[in-house]
Amino acid sequence: MTSTTTSAMKYSAASATTGIIRTIQMNAVGANAFNVSLGADATGTRIFSQVAVSANVPAVYNGWWVTPTNSADAINILATTTSATPMNGFVSGYSYA
């Protein structure tokens, strides 16, 4: 997944499935910041908001976050700092019906 300030990284949940995020890893070539939302991006859906990432230093977060079911916006990740280089993200976990 890659994001710039003009486009979010997005994961759409399959029909009748539940997702569990276990790890989120973010990295950028230049200093940047990001938001992670469960559902459409809004202040009330963010699990991470304006988190700064240093250049070439991966930010790794482990947890147990349940994603929305049957959602076109199950997970949204958006770079929040204008940068010539994109923010790269990796999300891993489980999904089950």
HELIX and SHEET records of a PDB file:
HELIX    1   1 THR A   43  THR A   45  5                                   3    
SHEET    1   A 4 THR A   2  SER A   3  0                                        
SHEET    2   A 4 MET A  87  TYR A  96 -1                                        
SHEET    3   A 4 THR A  18  ALA A  28 -1                                        
SHEET    4   A 4 ALA A  59  THR A  67 -1                                        
SHEET    1   B 4 MET A   9  TYR A  11  0                                        
SHEET    2   B 4 ILE A  75  ALA A  79 -1                                        
SHEET    3   B 4 ASN A  32  SER A  37 -1                                        
SHEET    4   B 4 ARG A  46  VAL A  53 -1                                        
END                                                                             
